[in-house]
């Protein structure tokens, strides 16, 4: 259930607001104040509002990458802005997208318009404004590859600014905005999508799925369909069971450690990574530790995918956090590898 809001013209708010319907783990937490911003020019006014200025502010997208570990003793701010603008260039197209647009809706819209590049990132929950913060990625593609710039309100400078791709400092599930969460409020993202598709088919499963579909000469929409099929089989639907998608990052270790682990545990997937390091499969580590499908009360790991922490019913934020710590401890004990959560913890 979404809390009723009082409209104040360009933004709306509610006090002591439930967040249960605003996070995909379905944690029943509350916020002192909930604010929906529908006009980004109102942000300075919102942030100067006495009830907002007196406490911390947490920017919430669709709630698909957050674990509320308790009630939030401050303001939860939601960017509810909408709209897409198109700017044609010679070899690419620029798409300026409001932060409040749903990510999956935007990806499907872009494919429908014949724009390529984001097809591997279809079916990821969340909003466009949240995508750069985590530098979301799937099936061999990261969103940072296609971001031209972001527009944000800089709370430190108290001004609207534009950050180009270089200033965003994208890396694996990371960015400048993630490092300074109390500073930036993203209001729009501009994507640069090439006119000539550069299809990414090398990620495990995509080629096989295209073959099963009978596709010999794939187009972007074929890859999108393949990814939808793969994700639908592997990942539990948040509409059916509470979850935040992949809960743990694939750990980055030294090449020597990866080699030693593979010698001790044949079958452990590892991929070359930047700077002579290697990326391990967190899902494989969790499953090998015997935790796939395991649960404590209503907190557990999905039986469909070992990376997904699930809420089987009424698990609280602290219960889900305790279970996540249990998974980390089990993997560290058996493999000497520390898993890092993907979601942001709040409360």
C-alpha positions in Angstrom: 0.0 0.0 0.0 1.3 3.5 -1.0 0.8 6.2 1.6 -1.5 9.0 0.6 0.4 12.2 0.0 -0.4 15.9 0.4 0.2 17.8 -2.9 2.0 21.1 -2.4 2.5 21.9 -6.1 5.5 20.3 -7.7 6.0 18.0 -4.8 3.9 16.0 -2.3 4.6 14.7 1.2 3.4 12.5 4.0 4.6 12.1 7.6 5.2 8.8 9.4 4.9 7.1 6.0 5.1 3.4 5.4 7.8 2.2 3.0 6.5 -1.4 2.7 5.1 -0.8 -0.8 8.2 1.1 -1.9 10.9 -1.5 -1.5 11.0 -4.8 -3.4 12.1 -6.8 -0.3 8.8 -5.8 1.2 10.3 -4.7 4.5 7.7 -3.0 6.7 9.7 0.2 7.6 8.5 3.7 8.0 10.0 7.2 7.3 9.5 10.3 9.4 8.7 12.1 6.2 8.2 10.9 2.6 8.5 13.4 -0.2 7.7 12.8 -3.9 9.3 15.4 -6.2 7.4 15.8 -9.5 9.1 19.1 -10.6 12.9 19.0 -10.2 13.2 22.8 -10.0 11.4 22.4 -6.6 14.3 20.5 -5.1 15.9 23.6 -3.4 12.5 24.4 -1.9 12.0 20.9 -0.7 15.4 20.6 0.9 14.9 23.9 2.7 11.6 22.7 4.1 12.1 22.8 7.9 11.1 19.2 8.5 13.5 18.1 5.7 16.4 20.3 6.6 16.5 19.2 10.2 17.4 15.5 9.5 19.1 13.1 7.0 17.7 12.6 3.5 17.6 9.3 1.7 16.9 9.3 -2.1 14.8 6.3 -3.0 14.1 5.0 -6.5 11.9 2.0 -7.0 13.3 0.4 -3.9 14.8 -2.5 -5.8 18.3 -2.0 -4.5 17.8 -1.2 -0.8 17.4 -3.0 2.5 15.7 -1.0 5.2 17.3 -2.3 8.4 14.8 -0.3 10.5 12.7 2.8 10.4 14.3 5.8 8.6 14.6 8.7 11.1 14.6 11.4 8.4 13.2 12.2 5.0 12.9 9.6 2.2 12.9 11.6 -1.1 11.5 10.0 -4.3 12.1 11.6 -7.7 8.7 11.1 -9.5 9.7 13.0 -12.7 8.8 11.8 -16.1 9.8 12.4 -19.7 12.2 11.5 -22.6 13.8 14.0 -25.0 15.5 12.9 -28.2 18.5 14.7 -29.8 19.8 13.3 -33.2 23.5 13.2 -33.9 25.4 11.9 -36.9 26.5 8.5 -35.6 24.4 8.3 -32.4 21.3 9.5 -30.7 21.1 11.3 -27.3 18.2 10.5 -25.0 17.7 12.7 -22.0 15.5 10.8 -19.6 13.9 12.0 -16.4 15.1 10.3 -13.2 11.7 9.0 -12.2 11.1 6.9 -15.4 11.1 3.1 -14.8 14.3 1.6 -16.2 12.7 -1.4 -17.8 10.0 0.8 -19.4 12.7 3.0 -20.9 14.7 0.1 -22.2 11.7 -1.4 -24.0 10.8 2.1 -25.3 14.3 2.6 -26.7 14.2 -0.8 -28.4 10.7 0.0 -29.9 12.2 3.2 -31.4 15.0 1.2 -33.0 17.7 2.4 -30.7 20.3 -0.2 -29.7 22.7 -0.7 -26.8 20.6 -1.3 -23.8 19.1 -4.7 -24.8 21.3 -6.7 -22.4 20.0 -4.6 -19.6 16.3 -5.3 -20.1 14.1 -6.4 -17.2 16.3 -4.8 -14.5 14.0 -3.3 -11.8 14.5 0.3 -10.6 14.4 3.8 -12.0 16.6 5.6 -14.6 17.9 8.0 -11.9 19.1 5.1 -9.8 20.8 3.2 -12.7 24.1 5.3 -12.8 24.6 5.2 -9.0 25.1 1.5 -8.9 26.3 1.4 -12.5 23.9 -1.4 -13.1 25.0 -4.3 -15.3 23.9 -7.6 -16.7 24.9 -10.1 -19.3 28.2 -8.5 -20.1 27.1 -4.8 -20.3 27.2 -2.0 -17.8 25.0 1.1 -18.1 28.0 3.5 -17.7 29.1 2.5 -21.2 26.2 4.3 -22.7 25.8 7.3 -20.4 26.8 10.7 -21.9 26.1 12.8 -18.7 23.9 13.1 -15.7 22.1 16.2 -14.4 22.0 16.4 -10.6 21.3 18.8 -7.7 24.5 19.2 -5.8 23.5 19.6 -2.2 27.0 20.7 -1.2 27.1 23.6 -3.8 23.3 24.1 -3.6 23.2 24.2 -7.4 22.1 22.1 -10.4 25.1 20.7 -12.2 26.0 18.4 -15.1 28.5 15.6 -14.7 30.0 14.1 -17.8 30.8 10.4 -18.1 34.4 10.9 -16.9 33.3 12.8 -13.8 30.9 9.9 -12.9 33.9 7.6 -12.5 32.0 4.4 -13.4 33.5 1.1 -12.2 32.1 -2.3 -11.3 28.8 -1.5 -9.5 30.2 1.9 -8.5 30.3 5.6 -9.3 31.1 9.0 -8.0 27.4 9.3 -6.9 27.6 6.1 -4.9 30.7 7.3 -3.1 28.9 10.6 -2.1 25.2 9.6 -1.5 24.5 12.6 0.6 25.7 15.0 -2.0 24.0 14.2 -5.4 20.3 14.0 -6.3 20.0 12.8 -9.9 17.3 14.6 -11.9 18.0 13.3 -15.4 20.3 11.0 -17.3 21.5 11.5 -21.0 22.3 8.3 -22.9 24.3 8.1 -26.1 23.2 5.1 -28.1 25.0 4.2 -31.4 23.1 4.1 -34.7 25.1 1.0 -35.7 24.4 -1.8 -33.1 27.4 -3.4 -31.5 25.8 -6.6 -30.3 27.2 -8.2 -27.1 26.7 -12.0 -27.5 29.7 -13.3 -25.5 28.1 -13.6 -22.1 27.3 -17.1 -21.0 23.8 -18.2 -21.9 23.0 -15.7 -24.6 24.3 -17.6 -27.6 22.7 -20.8 -26.4 19.4 -19.0 -25.9 19.5 -17.4 -29.4 20.1 -20.9 -30.8 17.2 -22.3 -28.9 15.1 -19.4 -30.4 16.2 -20.4 -33.9 17.9 -17.0 -34.4 20.9 -17.1 -36.8 21.3 -13.4 -37.4 20.4 -11.6 -34.2 19.1 -8.1 -33.9 19.0 -6.1 -30.7 15.4 -7.1 -30.0 16.4 -10.8 -30.3 19.0 -10.3 -27.6 16.5 -8.5 -25.4 14.1 -11.5 -25.8 16.9 -13.9 -25.0 17.8 -12.0 -21.8 14.1 -11.8 -20.8 13.9 -15.6 -21.1 17.0 -16.2 -19.2 16.1 -13.8 -16.4 12.5 -15.2 -16.2 13.9 -18.7 -15.7 16.6 -17.8 -13.2 15.4 -15.0 -11.1 12.4 -14.8 -8.8 9.8 -12.2 -9.6 9.6 -9.4 -6.9 5.9 -9.3 -7.5 5.7 -12.9 -6.4 8.3 -13.1 -3.6 10.1 -10.1 -2.0 13.7 -9.7 -3.2 16.2 -7.1 -4.4 17.7 -9.1 -7.3 21.3 -10.0 -6.9 22.2 -9.3 -3.3 26.0 -9.9 -3.5 28.6 -8.6 -5.9 30.8 -11.0 -7.7 34.0 -10.7 -5.6 37.2 -9.4 -7.1 40.4 -11.2 -6.0 44.0 -11.4 -7.1 44.7 -13.7 -10.1 46.9 -15.8 -7.8 44.0 -16.3 -5.3 41.6 -17.1 -8.1 44.0 -19.7 -9.5 44.5 -21.3 -6.1 40.8 -21.4 -5.5 40.1 -23.0 -8.8 42.8 -25.7 -8.1 41.1 -26.5 -4.8 37.6 -26.2 -6.1 37.3 -27.3 -9.8 34.4 -25.8 -11.5 34.6 -22.4 -9.8 34.0 -19.8 -12.5 36.5 -16.9 -12.7 36.9 -14.2 -15.3 39.9 -11.9 -16.0 39.3 -8.4 -14.5 41.1 -5.1 -14.5 44.6 -4.7 -13.1 45.6 -8.3 -13.1 42.7 -9.3 -10.8 39.9 -11.9 -11.4 36.2 -11.8 -10.8 34.6 -14.9 -9.1 31.0 -16.1 -9.3 29.3 -15.2 -6.0 26.4 -17.4 -6.9 28.7 -20.5 -7.3 30.4 -19.7 -3.9 27.1 -19.4 -2.1 25.7 -22.6 -3.7 28.9 -24.5 -3.0 28.6 -23.4 0.6 25.2 -25.2 0.7 23.0 -22.1 1.1 21.0 -22.1 -2.1 17.3 -22.5 -1.1 18.2 -22.3 2.7 16.1 -20.1 5.0 15.8 -19.0 8.6 12.2 -18.1 9.2 11.0 -15.9 6.4 14.6 -14.8 5.4 16.4 -17.0 2.9 18.2 -17.5 -0.3 16.2 -18.3 -3.4 16.1 -21.9 -4.6 16.2 -20.5 -8.2 19.3 -18.4 -7.9 21.9 -18.4 -5.1 22.6 -14.6 -5.5 19.1 -13.6 -4.5 18.1 -13.0 -0.9 14.4 -13.4 -0.5 11.6 -12.4 2.0 9.3 -15.4 2.2 6.7 -13.4 4.0 7.2 -11.0 6.9 10.9 -11.0 7.5 12.1 -7.7 9.1 15.0 -5.7 7.9 17.2 -6.9 10.8 16.3 -10.5 10.1 17.2 -10.2 6.4 20.5 -8.4 7.4 21.3 -11.2 9.9 20.7 -13.8 7.2 22.9 -11.9 4.7 25.7 -11.8 7.4 25.3 -15.6 7.8 25.8 -16.1 4.1 28.9 -13.9 4.1 30.4 -15.8 7.1 29.8 -19.2 5.5 31.5 -18.2 2.3 34.4 -16.6 4.1 34.9 -19.6 6.3 34.9 -22.1 3.4 36.7 -20.1 0.7 38.4 -17.2 2.4 36.5 -14.8 0.2 34.5 -11.8 1.6 31.2 -11.1 -0.2 30.1 -7.5 -0.5 26.4 -6.7 -0.6 25.0 -4.8 -3.7 22.0 -3.1 -2.1 22.3 0.1 0.0 21.4 -0.3 3.7 19.2 2.4 5.2 17.6 2.9 8.6 
